[in-house]
Amino acid sequence: MTVDPRSAIVTGGSSGLGFQIADALLDRDYSVTIVGRNRERLDAALHRLHKAREGSSINRLHAHQADVCDAAQVNQLVADHLNRNDALDVLVNVVGVSDRGRLDRLASTRIEEHFRQNVLSALLCSQACLPALSQRSGTIVNIGSLASRLAGPYLGAYVPAKHALAGLTRQLRLECEEQDVHVGLVCPGPIEHADFGENRYQVTEQDGIPASAALPGGGARVRRLPPQRVANAVMQCIAKRKVEIVLPAKARLLMILDAISPALADRILKNRMGG
């Protein structure tokens, strides 16, 4: 009896962390479908990944253009992946957006878009992939953030959306146990990201937001993580079926404190973010 090679779908795989996760999966002999909305960026990612392997990944790597907030496009993505690979072992939900702003001035359209990108995308992809994943005792990994567990000021719709993703992940994990599908959450702090500049949010103090809020992590004094380190955490979540991985690990101490004394945790967070 032959066993199909392992395969994975990585949303947001054309750049940044998604690209690094696809790279790590290819290194572990997975067949990988990277997903994105921009055809040119997908093609550029394919070229870089193939070039790094001198073309040896040509039959194991594919790109699929889709909006993962659209159920019909997600269903087509999964169908195309299964037509090529016959099975699915891993789904990594990387797609998401971040934000800056005050909640008392937050437009409803903005928070709706953040929930679409950070939460609905993960839900739709998980729903579409679950039947295939259940055939292989597969794994879903959702990419959260320290903002999935802690709240900092001036992060706009990002904290509510990432908290919702953490809740979705936990509920889905409990419901999928009977199908032997594991659902994990990786919560990294600020990641080194060549695609974005320091002023990507363009905040102004006239908006009631300090300039430091535009910095990665909302200006929190924490070292940025190499994307390869976060990708390795995702591999650990898959291989060891970890429930949750927090990076840096010491941030979990603040999460524990937050559960015991939220007021003290708030003061520490505000101090670390220059408040």
FENLINVEN-V803099 format. One line per field, one symbol per residue. phi: phi as a letter, one per 30 degrees, with the letter a starting at -180 (. if undefined). psi: psi as a letter, one per 30 degrees, with the letter a starting at -180 (. if undefined). Layout:
BEGIN
phi=???
psi=???
END
This chain:
BEGIN
phi=.ccdedbbcbdiddahdedddeeddddciddbccbaccdddddddeddddddchidceccbbcbdacdccddddddedddddddciabcbbccceabcablcddbdddddddddddddcdedddddeddeeddddbhdbcccccaeddbbbcdichdddedddddddedddddddcedchccbbbccddecdbddbddcdchdbdddibdeddddeiiiddbddcdeddddddddddddchddabcbdddddddddddddbeddddddddddcid
psi=kkkklkllkjlhgflbeeeeeeeeeefgglkkjkklfjeeeeeeeeeeeeefghffgeffklkkkljggjeeeeeeeeeeeeeefflkekkjjfkllllklkefgkkeeeeeeeeeefeeeeeeeeeefeeeeffghakkkkjblfffflkllggbfeeeeeeeeeeeeeeeeeffefghkkjlkkjlakkkjffklfhffhlkffggkkeffflkgggkikkkkkfeeeeeeeeeeeeghkekkkklefffeeeeeefeieeeeeeeeeefgg.
END
